[in-house]
Amino acid sequence: MLFNENKVDKYFISKNNVNDVENFLKKVVHVANEFKLGMSDNPLINYKDQNTIKEDIFEEFPKHGKPLEDVLEECKNKILNGSINWSWPGFMAFPDSNNSIAATAGHIIQGMTSQNLCNSTHISPTATFVEIQLIKWMREALGFP
């Protein structure tokens, strides 16, 4: 056995930690929703100059890992705090702000199941055909044979 069971349960999704994983992912979704719904002081952006961003992001190579809760908090403070909220209703520069619940759910499922669409034989036997069907529907919607 390459890993002892304790390390697998600590770092990877398993039957033994599924409740902890789901609880953590609920926190991740909550953080993302807070950002998308503009629940900060400035719903569009907390502007940071480039030097401040560099100071937040550029750091020494980490010697040790961090608890996921700390990484999530760091993501909130160093990345989301200073990012443009494309979902804010007053921001009309880009229409693809990913507010669709179905698209977000699909993104989560794709990310968690790693259905790479490059080969239908042994990498994604069903997802490749889903992609083909969607392309057919899009062609039909646009009037192509």
Secondary structure as GFF3:
##gff-version 3
##sequence-region A 1 145
A	DSSP	alpha_helix	5	11	.	.	.	ID=ss1
A	DSSP	alpha_helix	18	36	.	.	.	ID=ss2
A	DSSP	alpha_helix	50	57	.	.	.	ID=ss3
A	DSSP	alpha_helix	68	74	.	.	.	ID=ss4
A	DSSP	pi_helix	75	80	.	.	.	ID=ss5
A	DSSP	alpha_helix	101	113	.	.	.	ID=ss6
A	DSSP	alpha_helix	127	141	.	.	.	ID=ss7
###
